[in-house]
């Protein structure tokens, strides 16, 4: 059910080394970035530096380590809902907000912050933005995404004018203070601090959750199991440009183990206190421990009717809604005695479950998001059901593999401390678990979608498909799902994903059109039989982006034009007029809508050249379509993509009349040949064969013969396909543990899937290319570059252009690559 995918550890250096901080914290973002802390000990000066490390799970060795600037140990780390900002808080009451510099996943800076001087922070959270999605596992077979994933009515913690959620964070300190910081649109921070209740007392543990009505609930404990766990409602508002905090006491609870006479003094300390989810303030998980063992309890807050004395019943009978109600904490489940718990990780999947309906939960007990993870001091990790606390899966670390009896005997003799996880986080789909152990080493565990139970292949595929759809709808990164995809599943998953996508309405399809292409590309990378299609999918993403950019440059000649834009009219006319002569198609368009400045047209030449080269490459490869699969193959049957190329060729033809130097350059054998007319004629013939998806016909012999002649008429260009991604995902398929070192890229070359790419990759020493600007960088680039963490696409960090049209093109991928992956800065020697 659980196995180690990879481990990454620090290199031991004589002068300074990383040691786990106490407490050690980590956080996992929806973009699959992991942040964690260590202390850097300098052996010469004997001082500690509190470090924050950020890694991308696909390149864990490429760690970005930053001196946090915190004077005291870091107690909390929290990602925001977009996964692009990180909060860190320390034992001196200082909170810092970290943001990406230039949208680079391996470059961060501290922008703003707040402080409650000298008061250690014990709990921290971003304010809720009001977006909540419910996952309906029982409806995973439904055809409509709206049925599987429904938007839940949920109010933001605080709203600006017009209902826009206000950004900010809330923290709880050890002395019982709650502090709220609001980020104003002008960049200023508005901070306010208030006591949780009049009688302030020590807060050893705390957690924050949100209610649907926009309130915040804070749970606190003084660390003693004989004391009650207190709950407070916190309301935040802005009055006269000042942040105002109101607090109210809610019902509290005593842990069940302290009320049981047999266990009254057995577990003196509460060591973990967590709400089951940030937006589920009615369910809380508590763990009480002694030196050697722990017990875990799950509690739920319910509305119960208050019994009314018979005397009052006779005077005024209570009926229906008039019965007085009271909120009361009830225990849902509790474990037996366990080994001492060292860390807890909660699922982030918002699975829709009735509050206490364990029957419903058990019906879907094989679904990964229903489990929470408990790590123990013996090195083992258990996944237990988040409501019933029943065991679902178990992982034994290297120090916990011996039998229990032998373990207890040997534990007394061995002086060496056991290695165990001090901090853990589940991924956003609960299919992976990251743990930082007592040596500061990062371990990545796979969690089986079937939770170790034997499910048929179809059920496992359905789980993976359901979670891929969830990532498609939410925009979350799906790296952790790919951990479980075997080569024999790829074809099936791609087909089923396409089927589900085609069932959605046209508007939703348009919204998700690029995301599904990126998803298919990342899946196809995992099988040697589909590896060539990866190039096709990335070319398709590039084509869609170019088409949107070039069409958006067209402007209607008169402002009071009909509702259709020039781009829409272009698509409509090109699909209606099936003439093979490019000039006859062009006559039907209003050419005045295509007038652009000469500098703009010239600046787009590289993109125009790619369109021309790709059309020529496709047509020249048509006669070889029966040979082993090669890049570009899927385009030959893709009517929609061929239609896009056809539209772009018409636009380019018109622009060529205005400025001939912007036209694609072809090396032709004849000076009199009109290369664009020839390519458009052949492209149209090919497009007519497959314009209707359900009635695809084979190209006739005449077309194939004409395409056979192309290499003798025009020089066929080499297409620059994407470089091999140097990530780790394809090396994890054989289920062998991969050992890595921070700061040291592994020598993972020679992998079977990667070797399939050899035909499409530039040899060392050949000129490198900017994949998105289509500019040659030379064999040894001098410009700083960035690469995509997912597809490996490379582009220059700084724009060499100042033309508005090119800036518009660059804005499309400034935050993310076209495939949705994050950017990371590359060394100059790449």
N, C-alpha and C positions, 0 to 999 in steps of 0.2 A: 504493500500500500504506500510506503514511503521509502525513498532511497536517495542517496546523495548524488547530485548532479555534478557539482564541483565545489572545491574549497579553495580559498584564496588567503594567503597569509603574508605577514610582513617579513621583509628580509632582515636578518639579524645583523646590525652594524655595531662596531665597538664603541662609537662615540655616543650615539643616541638610539633609543629603540622605543617602539610603541608598546604601551601596556594598557590593559583595559581600565577605563576610568570607573570610579565608584560614585554614584550609580552609572551604569552603561546604558545608553539609550540608542534606539534606531527607529527609522521611519521609512515607509515604502510609499512612493507616490503612484498615481494612476498612470504616469508615463513610464513606469518601471525604472525609476531612479531610486536608489537606496541611499539614505544618509545615516551615518552612525558616528559615534564619538570614540576617541581614544585619548589617552594622555601621552604626550611625547616627553620621555625622561632624558635629560641631558646628563650623561654620566660625569662630565667634567664639572659642570656648575651645580649639579644636584637639584635643578629646578624642574618644574612640570609646566608644559605648555598644553592647553586644552584645545585639541584639534577637532574639526568637523571634516568628515570625509564624505564625498558624494561619488557614487559609481553608477554607471549604466549596467544593467544586468547582462547585456550582450557583450560588453567589454569590461569585465570586472577589474582587470589589471590596470586599466586606464583610470586610475583613481585621481580625483581632484581633492587635494588636501589643503585646508586653509587654517591658519592660526585664527581661531575664533575671536580672539581679543577678550574673551571672558576671563575675568580675574579668578573666578571660582569655578568649580566643576559644573559641567552642563547637566541639567536635570531633566530637560524636556526638548524634544524635537517634533515639529508638526509641519506637514506639507499642506498647502492650500488645495482647494478643490480642483484647480487646473493643473496641479503638479509642477508649477513653474516658480513658486516661491516657498521659502522654508523659514520657519520660526525656530529660534533656539533661545532657551532660557537657562539661567544659572542659579547657583546657591547664594548669589549676592543680590537677587531681585532684578537683574538686568535681562531684558528681552531684546533680541535682535532679529530683524527681518532681512533675509538674504534673497537676492534676485539674480537671474542670469544676466551676464553682461553680453550684449550683442546676440542674445538668444542662443548662447553656447552652453551645452550641458556640462562642459568641463571648464567653465569660467564663471565665478560667482563673486558678488560684492555685497557688502552690508550697506543697505540704503537708509532705512529708518529703524527706530526702536523706541522702547519705553523702559521705565525702571521704577521699582519700589525699593529704594535703597536699603540694603542690608537685610532684606526679607526673602529668604529662599523661595523660589517658585516650585510648587509641587504638582500643579496641573496647568495645562495650556491647550487652547484650541482656537482655531479661526472661527469667526462668527458664521452662522449658517446663511447661505445665499438663497435659500428658498427652493432650490432645485432638488426634488426627490423622485426617484424612479422606483417602482416596485417590480420585482421579478416574480412571475407566476410560473413556478416549475411545473405545476400540474397541467399547465397549458402549453408545454413546450412543443406539442404537436400541432398547435394552431397555425393557420396560414398567415395571419395578420400580425405584424410586429406590435401593433397597438394592444392586442390581447395579451401577448407575452410580457411586454414591458409597458406598464401604464404609469402616467405621471400622477403623482400623489399631491393633493392640495396641501401645501406646506408654506407657512409664512416665513420670510427672512427674519433674522434677529433684529434688524433695524433697516428701515427703508429711507431713501432719499426722496426728493420731490419726484412725483410720477411713478412711484412704486419700485424704483431701481434699488436693489439691495446695497447697503453700505458695507464697505469692507472694513475689517478690523479683527482684533483678537481679544480673548478673555483669558485671564490667568488667576489662579488661586495661590496664595502664599501660605507659608507655614504658620503665620500668626493669625490666620483666619480672615485675611483681607481678600477681597475680589477686586481686580483691576481690569478695566476695559479701555482699549486703545482703538480709536476710529481713524481710518485713513480718509482724509478729506480729498475731494477731487483735485484741489490745488497742491496736493503733496504733503500738506501739514498733518500732524498727528494730534488728535484730541484725546487726552487721557484723563480718566477719573478713577478714584479708588474709594472703596466703601467697605465697611465691616460686614461680614456675612450675617452676624446677629449681634445684639447688644452685648451679650456675655461672650467675649472673645476667648477662645481656647486654642491650644496647639492643634495644628492639622498636619498629621504625618502622611496621610494619603488622601487624594482627592481625584475626582473625575468630572467631566463636563458633558452634558447632553442637551438636546434641543427638543422643544415641543412643537407640534404643528401650528400652534397659535402664535409663534414667534417669541416665546419665552425661553429662558435658559434654566436648566436644572443642574445644581452642583451637589455632588455627594462627597461627604468628608468623613474621615475617621481619625481619631488621635493615636491610632496604632494598637490600642489595647482592645482585645476581644470582649472584655467585660464592660466596655463603654459602648453606647449606642452608635450606629452609623447614622449620621445626620444628613438630611436633604433640605435644600433651599431652592426657592424659585427666585430667579434674578431677572428683572425687567430693565432693559436699557432704552433710554430715550435721549433726544437732543433738545434741550430747552435753552433758548437765547444763546445759541452758538456754544453751549456747554453740554458736556456729556453728563447725564443724570442716571444714577443706579438706584433701583429700589429692590429690596430683598424681603423675602417672606419665608417663614419656616414651614416645611412640609412634614408629613408623618415620617418618623424615624423607625429603625428596626434594631433588634439585637440578634446576633447570629444564633442559629439553632443549637450549635455545638456548645454554647455557653449556658444554655438553659437546660441542657441534658445533665442530670446529676453525675452520671458516669464519666462525662467528658468535660465537666465544668472548668477544671484548671489545666486540661491536657494541652489546649492550644492557646497560649496566652497572647499571641500577637496576630493582628490582621496584617498580612504582608501584601495582598493584592486587592484592589478595589476598582472595578471597571463596569461601566455601562455596556450592555451587550452590543450596542451600536450608538453612534453619535446622535442619530435622530430617533432613538428609542429610549426615552427616559423612564419607561415603565418597567424595564428589566435590568437587573444588576447582578454582577458576578462577584462573589467574595471568597477570599482564600485566607484561612487562619492556619498558623504554623507554630511548631516548636522546633527544637534543634534538629530533629531527625525526620519529622513527618508533617503532613499538611492535610487539610480537609477543604473541599470546595463546595460552595452552596450557590444555587441560582434562585433569585427572588423576583417576584412580580408584583406590581402595584395594581390593585383592583378596586373598583367601586363596589361597595357592598351596602345593602339596605340596613338601616339602623333599626333594631327591634324596638317596638313601642309597647309600653306597659298596657295591659288589658284595660285598666281603668280609663286611660286616655283613648284607647280604641273605642270604648263604649260611648264616650262623650263625642268624639269626632273620628269616625272610621277613616283609616288611611287607605286610599285607593290609588292604584296605578302610579302615575308620575309624582304624586304628592308625597310618596314615602321618602322620609329623610335618608340621604345617602352619605356614606363616609368612605374616604380613601384609606386603604389598608394594605400593608405589605404582607404577602403570603409566600411561603417557601414553595418553589416548584419542584426542586430536586436537590439532592446532596450526595456526595460520593462517600465511600468508605474511607478508612485511613489510607493515605497515599504516601509515597516518598516525598521528601521536602521539595516543594515547587520553587523553581528558580526564576521562571518567566512565564508570561501568559501572552498569547497572540489571538486577537479576535478577528472574525471574518468581516470583510467589508462589503460583501454582496448583500444588497437590500432585498433578501428573499421575503416574500409576503407570507407570513405565518400568523394564524390567529394566536392571540396572546399566550394562551396556555394549552392550546389544543395539541397534545403530544401525539394523538392518533394521526392527525394530518402530517405531523413532522415525521413520524415513523414510516408512513407510506412513501415518503421521498427520501428515506434515510441514506440512500447511496449518493445523493447529490453533494458535491464537495463543500459548497458554501454554508452547509448546516453545521459544520464542525468548528470548534475552537481548539487551539493548540495549548497544551500545558508542557513545559519543559521541567525536568527534575534534576536534582543534584547528582543523580547517578549517571547522567548523560543521556537518558532516554527522553523521547518526546511522545506524548499521547495526543491523538485527536479525539475529542469527545463531543457528543451532540450538544449543541448550544443551549438546549432547553432541558433535556432529560439527563445530561451528563453521562450518558452511556458511552462505553468505549467504541470507537469507530475504526481507528487505525493506530499503529504503534511503530516507532522507530527506535532501535537500540544503537546508541553511540558506541564508539570503540571501547569505552571504559565500562559499558553496561551490558556487554554481551555474555558475561558468565552467568551461571545460575544464581538464583537469589541466595540460597544457603551458603554457597561458596563465597559469594560477594560479601556477605556480612562478616564472615570469618576473616577474609583477607583485608577488608576495609580497616579492621582494627590494627593489622600488622603494618600495612603500607603507609609510609609517611607522605608519599607524593599525593598532592591534591588531585581529585578527579576533574576531568575536563567536562564542563557543562555549559549550556547556553545561558548567558546572563541577560540577553535581550533578544526578542524574536518579533518578526512581523510576517503576517500572511499577505500574499499578493492580492490584487483587487479581484481576481477570480477564484481565489483560494486553491489554486492548483500548484502553488509553490510556496515555500517557507524559507525565509532568510533568518539565520541565527548568528549572533556574535558570541563566541564562547569566552571562557575565562582567560584565554591566551590572546584575545584580540583577533582571532581568526574568523573569517566570514565563511559560513557554510550555506550552500543553496540546496534545498531538498525539494524533490518532486513529490507531489501528493496525488495519488491515482484518482482519476475522475470517478472511479467506482468504489473508492475508499477500501480497496483490498478485497471486496466481494467479487465473486465471479459473475460478471455480467456478459451477456452476449455482445459480439462486436458492434451490432447495431445500436445497442443502448449506450455503449461508451462513445460511439460516434455522435449519437444524438446529444449527449452531454457536451461534447466539444463543440458541436455545431451551435447549440443553444448559447454557449458562452461566447463564441465568435460573433454571433448575431448581437449579443449584448454589447460587446466592444464596438461593433459597427455602429450601433445606435448611439452609444454614449461618447464615442470618440476616444475611449481609453486604449492604451497600448495593449497588444495581445501576445507579447513575447512569452508569457508564462503558459499560454495555451499551446504554443508551438513545442514546448518541452515534451508534450505527450504525443505528438503526431509522428507516427512511424511511416516509412516510405510507402508501405502498401495502403495507407489510409488517404494519401494525398489526393489521388484522382477522385475518389469517392467524395471527400470533403469539399473539393472545389466545385464538383457538379451539384451537390446538394445545396451548397451556399448560393450558387447561381439560381437554382430553382426557387429557393426561398425569397431571394431578392426579386425575381421576376413576378412573384405573387403580390408584391406591394404596389400601392397606387403610384401613378406617374410622378407626382410631386415628390414623394419620399424617395423614389428611385433616383431622381435628379440630385437630391441632397446627398445621397449615399454613393453616387456613381463613381467617384474617385476612390473612396474608402474601400469598396469591394474589390477594385482592381489591385490596390496595394495589398489587400489581404490575400488575394489569389497568388500574387507574386511571392509573398513570404512563405506561403504553403508550398508552392512549386519548387522553391529552393531546396526543400528537404528530400526530394526524390530524384535519382539520376535520370529517370524516364521523363521527367517534366522540367528538367533544368533549363532547357532552351526557351521554354515559355516565359521564364522570368524576364528575359530580355524583351519579349513581346509586350508583357504587361507594363514594364517601365516605359517602353516606347509609346504605349497607349496613353499613359499618364502625361507624358510629354506632349503628345499630340493634342489631348483635350485642353491642356493649359495653353498651348500656342493658339489653338482655335479660338478659345475664349478671349485671349488677349488681343489677337488681331481683329476679331469681330468687334470688340469693344471700342476700337479706335475709329470705327465708322460712325459718322455723324449725319443725322437727317439734314437735308438741304434747307428745309423750312422748319421753324420751331413748332408750328401747329400741324404736325404731320399725324397720320393715323396712328392707332395704338401699337402697331408692329414696328420694332426697331429695324434698322438696315440689316443687322445680322440675322434677324428672324426671316426677313424677306429674302435674303440671300439663300438661306437654307431651303425655304419654300420653293423658290424658283429653280434652284439646282436639282431638287428632287422631282419637280414636275417636268422640266425640260431634259430629256434623256439624249439630246443630240450629242454626237461624238466630236463635233467641231467646237472648240473652245470659244471661238469668236462669235458663233451663233448664240451660245449661252450668254455671253457677255453683253450682247445687244439688248437683252431683256432687262438688264439692270440699269438703275439710275446712276450713271457714272459720277455725277456730281457729289454723291454721298461718299465716294471713295477718295476724294481729294485730301491729301495730307501734305505737310511741309516736307521739303526735300531732305532736310537733315534727319527727320523722323524716319522716312523711308530708308535712308542709307543706314541708320543705326540698327534697323531690324534685319539687315542683310544676312547675318549669321543664322537667324531663326528661319528665314525664307530658304536659305541654302539647305538647311536640314530637311525641310519639307521636300524640296526638289530631289535631294540625294536619296531620301527614304523611298519616294515613289519609284525612282529609277531602280533602286536595289530590289524592291518588291517585285516589279514587273520582270526584271532579269532573273529572279529566282523562281518564277512561275513554272518554267519547264522542269525544274528539279523537284517539284512538290512531292513526287513519289519516293524520293531518296530519304535517308534517315532524317528525322526531325531536326530542323535548324532554325535559328532566329528568324522571325518574320513570317514563319509558316502560318500561324493562326490568323494573320491579317488577310491572307488570300481568300478566306471564307467569311470575313467580318464586314458585312455590308455597311454598317454604321460608320466604321473607321474609314473605309474606302470613300464613303460619301463625304466625310470630313475633309479628306485629302483633296477630293474633287472641288469642293467649295473653296479651299485655300488656294488651289491652282488658279481658279477664276479670279480671285482677289489679287493674287500676285501678278497675273497677266495685265489687269487694269493698272496696278501700280507701276508695272514695267513701262507702260506708255508714258507715265509722268516722269519716271526716273529710271532709265534702262539699267543703270549701274546697281540697282537693288535686286535685279533678277538673279536667280540661281545660275551659277557658272557651270557649264558642261563642257567636257572635252570631246568634241565631235569630229568624225572623220571627214565630214563634208561641210564646207562653209555655208552652203545655201540651205542646209536643213533647219527647219523650225523645230527644235528639240521639245519645247513645251507643248506644241500642238500634237506632236507624235505621242508624247507620254500621256497627255490628256485623253487622246483617242483610245489608247490601249487601256488606260485606267477606267474609262467609262465602260468599255466592253466587259472588263472584269467585274466592275461594280454591278452591271445589269445582271450578271450571273447569280449574285448573292444579295441583292438589295432586299429581298423578302426572306426573312429568317426561316420561314417554313417551306419555302420552295427554292432551295439552292440547287442550281444546275452546274454541271461541269463546263469549264471553258472549252470553246470549240477549237478544232485543230488550227484554224486560221490564226486565232489569237495566240496560241502557243507557238506557232511558227514565227509570227512577228516578234514575239518576246525572245525567241531563240536568236533572232538577228540583232537584238539590241546590243550585245557586247561588241559586235562589229561596227556599230554605228556610233555608240557613245562609250566612254570609259566608265566602267562600273565602279562607284566609290566604295571604299572600305567604311563600314559603319562602325562608329565607336560605341561598342556596347559597354554596359556598366562594368567597373572593376569587380573582382571577387571581393565580397564582403569578408573582412577578417574577423567577424564575430564568432561566437562560440556555439551557437545553437545547433549547427549541423554536425558538430563534433560530439554532441551529447547523445546521439541516437542509439549508439550501441550499448548504452546503459553502463558504460565504464566510467568510474570516477576520474575526473580531470583535476589535476593538482596545479594550481596557479600561484603566482607571486605578484603582489601589488607593485606597480611600477615597471613590470617586466613583461613585455608582450611574449606570449608563448610561441614556440615553433610548431605550429599546427598544420604546416603545409603537407601536401601529398594526400589529402583526404579524397576519398573516392568521388564524392559529389563535386568537389572543387575541380578535380582533374577533367571533368566533363566540360568545364568552361574554357579549357586551354585554347580551343579554336577561336574564341571570341575576344581574347585578352591581349593587350599590347605587351610585347616582350620588354624586359628591362632595358633602359637606355633609349627606348623610343619616346617621341614627344608625348607629354601628358596633355590631357584636355580638360577644360572646364565644362563639365557635362551639361550645365544649365544655361551658360551663356554661349556655348559652342565656340569657345576661343581656345587656341592652342597655347599652352603654357611653357612649352619647351621640355627637353628631357630632364632638366634639373630646375624646377620652378623656383623663382626668386620671390614670388608673391606669396603672402600668407594665405593658406587655404583652410577650408572646413570640409568635413565629410559627414555624410548621414550615418547615424548610428545603426540604421536598419538595412539600407540598400547599398551603402558604400559610395553613393554618388558624391563627386568632388566638385567644389566650386570655390572661387576666390572669396576671401573674407570681405575685402573692400571693393566697392563697385568702381570700375574704370570709366563708367559713363555718367554723363550729366543730362542726357536727353530724357524728357518726361516719359516718352513711350517705353524706353528701356527700364526706367525706374518702376513704371507700372508693372512690367514683366517681373522685375526683381522682387516687388512687394508680394508676389504670389507665393514665394518660398523663403521669405526673410525669417519667419519664425520657425517653420518646419520645412523639411524637404517635401517635394511633391508627393512622396509616398506616405507622408505623415510622421516620419522619423525625426528625431531631434538632431541638431547639428553639434559636432564637437570640433574644436580647434585641432589642426594637424601640425606636426612638426615640419619645419621647412624641408627636411631631408626625405620627405615621404616618397 
